[in-house]
Amino acid sequence: MLGLGVWQVRDGRECERAVAWALELGYRLIDTAQAYGNESSVGRAIRNSGVPREDIFLTTKFYPGGKDPRVEAEKSLARLGTDYLDLYLIHWPQGGPTWAWAGMEAASEAGLTKGVGISNFGAAELQELLKVSQIQPAVNQILFSPFDYRRALVEAGADAGVVSQAYSPLGTGRHLGDPAVERIASAAGRTPAQVLIRWAIQKGLSVIPKSTHRERIEANFDVFDFELDEQSISALDSLDTTHQTADALAQRQKWWS
Ligand SMILES: NC(=O)c1ccc[n+]([C@@H]2O[C@H](COP(=O)([O-])OP(=O)(O)OC[C@H]3O[C@@H](n4cnc5c(N)ncnc54)[C@H](OP(=O)(O)O)[C@@H]3O)[C@@H](O)[C@H]2O)c1
């Protein structure tokens, strides 16, 4: 439900410390990617944590500039120093939504990963994929926050049995200083980060905030002892700038096209 994301976390000490703290503080989901360049540090932190591998849910993502998801999964496993992934996602639908899926299925059939899924796929791309997939995509990881409230995309996922997972729940930090978020946080006696994370959880999504600071990693996890009331939820919903879209990103946001 709640994991640590490590995009833009420097490989080496910074990444190892963040993952080690998260595991020590109770996180059991870690989200990395081939494109992040820090799989080795994630793997080292997991191995040194003393937490059994089977208690951890480890996600990495196929970099779709590559050719063969199965071969790249083997390389990820070598860097991570583990013999399976829990979840392997196509990072974004570069070159179209279907070409990489056979390789994802091959990675699954070879036992390299327990689950396969997608990221940055809109509802139309998901439908295309479902026409050719033998193995069901488990998860679609999407840009999701009150400002990016992609309700129609989450519903399309749910209709197809795909779990939606919220990335950049804090807007990569940008939403933390928003006056409406600050007001709701102060009324709830919580931090803006906790309110944004809690909003995603109450929408039923898994959520993967990133931080490299121990006290923030701890506070971001401390969101299971309160609930946002209906008024706060609808005030947050109204911050949406996407018209509750079924698209994963606006055209101008698609960095690969
Ligand atoms: N699939 C994709 O295409 C995709 C794209 C983007 C992200 N993601 C995943 O989603 C994860 C999270 O998204 P994100 O990295 O964009 O950012 P985010 O989680 O929305 O926000 C992280 C930013 O907020 C700051 N922050 C975190 N907790 C805080 C707190 N309690 N108080 C004050 N500041 C706080 C962090 O600073 P410090 O680190 O300095 O604390 C960092 O600058 C990524 O790490 C990655 O795993 C996936």
The ligand as a MOL file (V3000), in Angstrom:
LIG
                    3D

  0  0  0     0  0            999 V3000
M  V30 BEGIN CTAB
M  V30 COUNTS 48 52 0 0 0
M  V30 BEGIN ATOM
M  V30 1 N 6.7630 5.4630 -13.2590 0
M  V30 2 C 7.2180 6.6920 -13.4550 0
M  V30 3 O 7.3380 7.1780 -14.5840 0
M  V30 4 C 7.5620 7.5230 -12.2640 0
M  V30 5 C 7.7490 8.9050 -12.4090 0
M  V30 6 C 8.0340 9.6470 -11.2670 0
M  V30 7 C 8.1500 9.0300 -10.0390 0
M  V30 8 N 7.9890 7.6660 -9.9300 0 CHG=1
M  V30 9 C 8.1430 6.9720 -8.6270 0
M  V30 10 O 7.4040 7.6600 -7.6230 0
M  V30 11 C 8.2870 8.0510 -6.5770 0
M  V30 12 C 7.8080 9.3370 -5.9100 0
M  V30 13 O 7.6790 10.3860 -6.8440 0
M  V30 14 P 8.7040 11.6260 -6.9010 0
M  V30 15 O 10.0780 11.1530 -6.6340 0
M  V30 16 O 8.4150 12.3270 -8.1690 0 CHG=-1
M  V30 17 O 8.3060 12.6080 -5.7410 0
M  V30 18 P 7.2820 12.7600 -4.5360 0
M  V30 19 O 7.2790 11.5620 -3.6830 0
M  V30 20 O 6.0080 13.2830 -5.0750 0
M  V30 21 O 8.0280 13.9580 -3.7700 0
M  V30 22 C 9.3720 13.8440 -3.3720 0
M  V30 23 C 9.8980 15.2430 -3.0060 0
M  V30 24 O 9.2360 15.7120 -1.8390 0
M  V30 25 C 10.1920 15.8840 -0.7960 0
M  V30 26 N 9.5740 15.3290 0.4170 0
M  V30 27 C 9.2060 14.0300 0.6350 0
M  V30 28 N 8.6140 13.8930 1.8310 0
M  V30 29 C 8.6130 15.1290 2.4060 0
M  V30 30 C 8.1440 15.6200 3.6450 0
M  V30 31 N 7.5720 14.8140 4.5330 0
M  V30 32 N 8.2910 16.9480 3.9000 0
M  V30 33 C 8.8840 17.7760 3.0090 0
M  V30 34 N 9.3450 17.3520 1.8080 0
M  V30 35 C 9.2110 16.0420 1.5060 0
M  V30 36 C 11.4220 15.1170 -1.1990 0
M  V30 37 O 12.5830 15.7420 -0.7020 0
M  V30 38 P 13.7390 14.9170 0.0840 0
M  V30 39 O 14.0520 13.6850 -0.6940 0
M  V30 40 O 14.8630 15.9070 0.1020 0
M  V30 41 O 13.1850 14.6400 1.4500 0
M  V30 42 C 11.3670 15.2470 -2.7140 0
M  V30 43 O 11.8720 16.5030 -3.1260 0
M  V30 44 C 9.6330 8.1660 -7.2950 0
M  V30 45 O 10.7180 8.2110 -6.4060 0
M  V30 46 C 9.5900 6.9420 -8.1690 0
M  V30 47 O 9.8770 5.7790 -7.4170 0
M  V30 48 C 7.6850 6.9180 -11.0220 0
M  V30 END ATOM
M  V30 BEGIN BOND
M  V30 1 1 1 2
M  V30 2 2 2 3
M  V30 3 1 2 4
M  V30 4 1 4 5
M  V30 5 2 4 48
M  V30 6 2 5 6
M  V30 7 1 6 7
M  V30 8 2 7 8
M  V30 9 1 8 9
M  V30 10 1 8 48
M  V30 11 1 9 10
M  V30 12 1 9 46
M  V30 13 1 10 11
M  V30 14 1 11 12
M  V30 15 1 11 44
M  V30 16 1 12 13
M  V30 17 1 13 14
M  V30 18 2 14 15
M  V30 19 1 14 16
M  V30 20 1 14 17
M  V30 21 1 17 18
M  V30 22 2 18 19
M  V30 23 1 18 20
M  V30 24 1 18 21
M  V30 25 1 21 22
M  V30 26 1 22 23
M  V30 27 1 23 24
M  V30 28 1 23 42
M  V30 29 1 24 25
M  V30 30 1 25 26
M  V30 31 1 25 36
M  V30 32 1 26 27
M  V30 33 1 26 35
M  V30 34 2 27 28
M  V30 35 1 28 29
M  V30 36 1 29 30
M  V30 37 2 29 35
M  V30 38 1 30 31
M  V30 39 2 30 32
M  V30 40 1 32 33
M  V30 41 2 33 34
M  V30 42 1 34 35
M  V30 43 1 36 37
M  V30 44 1 36 42
M  V30 45 1 37 38
M  V30 46 2 38 39
M  V30 47 1 38 40
M  V30 48 1 38 41
M  V30 49 1 42 43
M  V30 50 1 44 45
M  V30 51 1 44 46
M  V30 52 1 46 47
M  V30 END BOND
M  V30 END CTAB
M  END
